[in-house]
Structures are given as C-alpha cells and as structure tokens.
Amino acid sequence: MAKMSKKTAVKVAEVLKAVAHPVRLRIIELLEHNEKCVGDIVKDIGSKQSITSQELNMMKDKGVLACRRDGTKVYYRIANPNVIRLLHCVYDHCENE
C-alpha cells in the first residue's frame, strides 16, 4: 500500500469520526440494504427526531450518507458501499476478541 498523504489521512479520519458513535452505527446498519425515510429511522432506533436528524445530516456532510426528497419526506441511503465493508471488518474484529 502506498504511503497515505496528509490530505487523505484527514479525510479518512473525518469518515471514521462520522461513523464512530453508537446511534450512527445503528443508522448505518438500518440503511445497509435499502433507503429509509427519517420518520422510519427515528422509529427503528428509538431516538428523538431532532437528534436523529442531526446525526443524519452530519453523516451526509461527510459523504457517508446521501438523501433525496419525495414530497415532505426525506429518504437516506448509504452513499458509498465501502463504508459498509469497513464497518463489517470492524464488527468482525470486535466479535472475534
């Protein structure tokens, strides 16, 4: 593997920070196979809508999630499947300890 540039290291750290929270990890897990609207995400993880919306927007800003609007609903999905692969590696590591 080539030496990581400082710019790339900063981007990698931002993505890792964006997913490094229990609520955000649960959101990503929910969105792994299909998109969901904010209301369904709130219901599934049992968090307040304002907190969930903040977490969703932060992950969208870091390129982890993407969204689309359909009328009054906003649907979120995984923007880059590499994030899922990365998290599966971390999950495997934690389960095998």
C-alpha positions as CSV (number, residue, x, y, z in Angstrom):
1,M,0.0,0.0,0.0
2,A,1.3,3.5,-0.9
3,K,2.1,6.0,1.8
4,M,-1.0,7.9,2.8
5,S,-0.9,11.7,2.1
6,K,-1.8,14.1,4.9
7,K,-4.9,15.2,2.9
8,T,-6.1,11.6,2.6
9,A,-5.4,10.9,6.3
10,V,-7.6,13.9,7.2
11,K,-10.4,12.6,5.0
12,V,-10.1,9.1,6.4
13,A,-10.2,10.4,10.0
14,E,-13.3,12.5,9.2
15,V,-15.2,9.5,7.8
16,L,-14.2,7.4,10.8
17,K,-15.3,10.1,13.2
18,A,-18.6,10.4,11.3
19,V,-19.5,6.8,12.0
20,A,-17.9,6.4,15.4
21,H,-21.0,6.8,17.5
22,P,-23.5,4.1,18.6
23,V,-26.5,5.9,17.2
24,R,-24.8,6.5,13.9
25,L,-23.7,2.9,13.7
26,R,-27.2,1.7,14.2
27,I,-28.5,4.1,11.5
28,I,-25.9,2.8,9.0
29,E,-26.9,-0.8,9.9
30,L,-30.6,0.2,9.2
31,L,-29.6,1.7,5.8
32,E,-27.3,-1.1,4.7
33,H,-29.8,-2.8,2.4
34,N,-32.3,0.0,1.5
35,E,-33.1,3.6,2.0
36,K,-35.5,4.8,4.7
37,C,-37.3,8.0,5.5
38,V,-36.3,9.9,8.6
39,G,-39.5,9.0,10.4
40,D,-38.9,5.3,10.0
41,I,-35.3,5.7,11.1
42,V,-36.4,7.5,14.2
43,K,-39.0,4.8,15.0
44,D,-36.5,2.0,14.4
45,I,-33.7,3.3,16.6
46,G,-36.0,4.8,19.2
47,S,-34.3,8.2,19.3
48,K,-35.7,11.7,19.1
49,Q,-36.2,13.2,15.7
50,S,-34.1,16.2,16.3
51,I,-31.1,14.1,17.4
52,T,-31.6,11.6,14.6
53,S,-31.7,14.5,12.0
54,Q,-28.5,16.0,13.4
55,E,-26.7,12.6,13.1
56,L,-28.1,12.0,9.6
57,N,-27.0,15.5,8.4
58,M,-23.6,15.1,9.9
59,M,-23.0,11.8,8.1
60,K,-24.4,13.3,4.9
61,D,-22.0,16.2,5.1
62,K,-19.1,13.7,5.5
63,G,-20.2,11.7,2.4
64,V,-21.3,8.7,4.4
65,L,-25.0,9.1,3.5
66,A,-26.9,10.6,0.6
67,C,-30.5,11.7,0.6
68,R,-33.4,12.5,-1.6
69,R,-36.7,14.3,-1.0
70,D,-40.1,12.9,-2.0
71,G,-42.8,15.4,-1.2
72,T,-42.5,16.1,2.5
73,K,-40.3,13.0,3.3
74,V,-36.6,12.8,3.2
75,Y,-35.0,9.4,2.4
76,Y,-31.5,8.5,3.4
77,R,-29.2,5.8,1.9
78,I,-25.6,4.8,2.1
79,A,-23.6,7.0,-0.2
80,N,-20.6,4.7,-0.5
81,P,-20.7,0.9,0.0
82,N,-17.0,1.0,1.1
83,V,-18.3,2.3,4.5
84,I,-20.3,-0.8,4.9
85,R,-17.3,-3.0,4.1
86,L,-15.2,-1.1,6.6
87,L,-17.7,-1.5,9.3
88,H,-18.1,-5.2,8.7
89,C,-14.3,-5.5,9.2
90,V,-14.6,-3.7,12.5
91,Y,-17.6,-5.7,13.6
92,D,-15.7,-9.0,12.8
93,H,-12.7,-7.7,14.8
94,C,-14.9,-6.9,17.8
95,E,-16.8,-10.2,17.7
96,N,-13.6,-12.2,17.5
97,E,-11.9,-10.7,20.5
